[in-house]
Amino acid sequence: MSEHPIAPRKGPTLRTPSPSLRRAALLAAAAGTLMAAHPLEAQNTDSVAKLPGAAAERDTVPLLAPSRVAALPPARRAAWTEYLERSRRDQARDRALIDAELKTLGQA
């Protein structure tokens, strides 16, 4: 029996990558590094940030914050101040009622 003309080589053989492949890998690594180093720059071109309501979305001041109520004209400020006081009283009454019920049930 004759040996097969294309016999497997013994041991692994490593081929040196071509210069163009090495260059492409280097460019890909450099591009990835640059993109990772400057993630915030992408936000400057964010189209959502340019929409009319975007500023309101980033506003973290509560709508009924004391500073906003104080900035209202006197008549509106008085109405909102009364509303807020009434709301606080109602909340305190509701909380007391719930606490009493929980205490009765032994869950307070």
PLY file of the C-alpha trace (Angstrom):
ply
format ascii 1.0
element vertex 108
property float x
property float y
property float z
element edge 107
property int vertex1
property int vertex2
end_header
0.00 0.00 0.00
1.39 3.36 -0.92
1.31 6.38 1.30
-1.23 9.09 0.48
0.46 11.87 -1.53
-0.87 14.60 0.79
0.10 13.43 4.21
-0.78 15.55 7.24
2.07 17.53 8.70
3.31 16.66 12.10
2.73 19.36 14.71
0.99 22.71 14.28
2.31 25.19 11.80
1.70 28.88 12.24
1.50 31.13 9.28
2.71 34.68 9.59
-0.12 37.09 8.77
0.36 39.14 5.65
1.38 42.79 6.06
-2.03 43.98 4.83
-3.80 41.81 7.43
-1.54 43.14 10.18
-2.19 46.71 9.02
-5.97 46.13 9.04
-5.84 44.65 12.53
-3.77 47.58 13.78
-6.20 50.11 12.28
-9.18 48.29 13.79
-7.53 48.26 17.22
-6.65 51.95 16.96
-10.19 52.87 15.89
-11.66 50.88 18.77
-9.33 52.55 21.25
-10.21 56.03 19.98
-13.94 55.32 20.09
-13.68 53.95 23.64
-11.62 56.93 24.78
-14.15 59.53 23.55
-17.66 58.17 24.23
-19.04 61.55 25.30
-18.27 63.23 22.01
-20.97 61.15 20.36
-23.55 62.90 22.54
-22.77 66.24 20.93
-24.34 65.02 17.71
-27.31 63.38 19.42
-30.39 64.34 17.41
-32.70 63.82 20.41
-30.86 66.54 22.34
-31.90 69.04 19.65
-35.64 68.37 20.00
-37.80 71.11 21.58
-38.76 69.10 24.69
-35.27 67.82 25.45
-34.55 70.53 28.04
-37.74 69.66 29.92
-36.69 66.01 29.96
-33.42 66.91 31.69
-35.09 69.27 34.19
-35.02 67.48 37.55
-36.71 70.23 39.60
-40.17 69.04 40.74
-43.03 70.87 39.04
-44.37 72.12 42.38
-41.01 72.96 43.96
-41.12 75.97 46.31
-38.86 77.93 43.94
-41.28 77.44 41.05
-44.35 78.31 43.12
-42.58 81.43 44.43
-41.93 82.57 40.86
-45.66 82.58 39.97
-47.76 85.76 39.86
-49.34 86.53 43.28
-52.86 85.21 42.54
-51.61 81.95 41.05
-48.99 81.60 43.78
-51.70 81.91 46.48
-53.88 79.29 44.78
-51.01 76.83 44.45
-49.82 77.48 48.02
-53.33 76.71 49.33
-53.48 73.59 47.20
-50.12 72.36 48.49
-51.07 73.01 52.13
-54.39 71.17 51.67
-52.60 68.31 49.94
-50.09 68.00 52.81
-52.90 67.95 55.39
-54.78 65.28 53.40
-51.64 63.20 53.08
-50.94 63.43 56.82
-54.54 62.42 57.60
-54.37 59.48 55.16
-51.02 58.35 56.56
-52.38 58.48 60.13
-55.44 56.43 59.09
-53.29 53.79 57.37
-50.88 53.64 60.32
-53.81 53.15 62.73
-55.23 50.33 60.59
-51.82 48.63 60.41
-51.41 48.97 64.17
-54.84 47.38 64.71
-53.80 44.47 62.50
-50.49 44.15 64.34
-48.48 45.09 61.26
-47.21 48.47 62.34
0 1
1 2
2 3
3 4
4 5
5 6
6 7
7 8
8 9
9 10
10 11
11 12
12 13
13 14
14 15
15 16
16 17
17 18
18 19
19 20
20 21
21 22
22 23
23 24
24 25
25 26
26 27
27 28
28 29
29 30
30 31
31 32
32 33
33 34
34 35
35 36
36 37
37 38
38 39
39 40
40 41
41 42
42 43
43 44
44 45
45 46
46 47
47 48
48 49
49 50
50 51
51 52
52 53
53 54
54 55
55 56
56 57
57 58
58 59
59 60
60 61
61 62
62 63
63 64
64 65
65 66
66 67
67 68
68 69
69 70
70 71
71 72
72 73
73 74
74 75
75 76
76 77
77 78
78 79
79 80
80 81
81 82
82 83
83 84
84 85
85 86
86 87
87 88
88 89
89 90
90 91
91 92
92 93
93 94
94 95
95 96
96 97
97 98
98 99
99 100
100 101
101 102
102 103
103 104
104 105
105 106
106 107
